[in-house]
Amino acid sequence: MRAPAAASVRSGTAVTSTSGTSTSGTSAPRVFGEVTLTCAEGDYAGQNRGIVKYFFEVGAGRENFTWAS
């Protein structure tokens, strides 16, 4: 039996950036541009999107990108 949150995961989740630059190894800010989140629809798709958005924001930093509408 799968966990309830795993029940809606079918084809995976993708986070993509339309444009951006990254300056690893320097103190300059990273700018990722506009980010799009897509995932399979299901019973818990909204929760899955929320979890992915949260961890993406923590990892990338909210000031470094914007969510696509």
C-alpha positions in Angstrom: 0.0 0.0 0.0 1.3 3.5 -0.9 1.2 6.5 1.4 -1.7 8.9 0.6 0.6 11.6 -0.7 2.3 9.1 -3.1 -1.0 8.0 -4.5 -1.2 11.1 -6.8 2.3 10.9 -8.1 2.1 9.5 -11.6 4.5 11.0 -14.0 6.5 13.1 -11.6 7.0 16.7 -10.9 9.0 19.3 -13.0 10.3 22.7 -12.0 11.6 24.7 -14.9 13.1 28.2 -15.4 12.4 30.2 -18.5 15.6 32.2 -18.2 18.3 32.9 -15.7 21.9 33.1 -14.8 23.9 31.5 -12.0 27.2 32.7 -10.6 28.4 29.8 -8.5 31.6 30.5 -6.6 31.0 34.3 -6.3 29.0 36.5 -3.9 26.9 37.9 -6.7 23.1 37.1 -6.4 21.7 34.3 -8.4 18.7 35.2 -10.7 16.6 32.3 -12.0 13.9 34.3 -13.7 10.4 32.9 -13.9 9.8 29.4 -12.6 7.0 27.0 -13.6 5.8 24.1 -11.6 3.9 21.2 -13.2 2.8 17.9 -11.8 0.3 15.1 -12.4 -3.3 15.8 -11.3 -4.7 13.6 -8.6 -6.2 13.5 -5.1 -3.2 15.1 -3.4 -1.8 17.1 -6.3 -2.3 20.4 -4.5 -0.4 19.2 -1.4 2.4 17.9 -3.6 2.7 21.2 -5.4 2.8 23.0 -2.0 5.6 20.8 -0.7 7.7 21.2 -3.9 7.2 25.0 -3.9 8.2 25.2 -0.3 11.4 23.3 -0.7 12.3 25.1 -3.9 11.8 28.5 -2.2 14.0 27.4 0.7 16.7 26.1 -1.6 16.7 28.8 -4.2 15.7 31.7 -2.0 12.5 33.6 -2.6 14.3 36.8 -3.8 16.0 34.9 -6.6 13.0 34.0 -8.8 9.3 34.5 -9.4 6.6 31.9 -9.9 4.9 31.9 -13.3 1.2 32.5 -13.2 
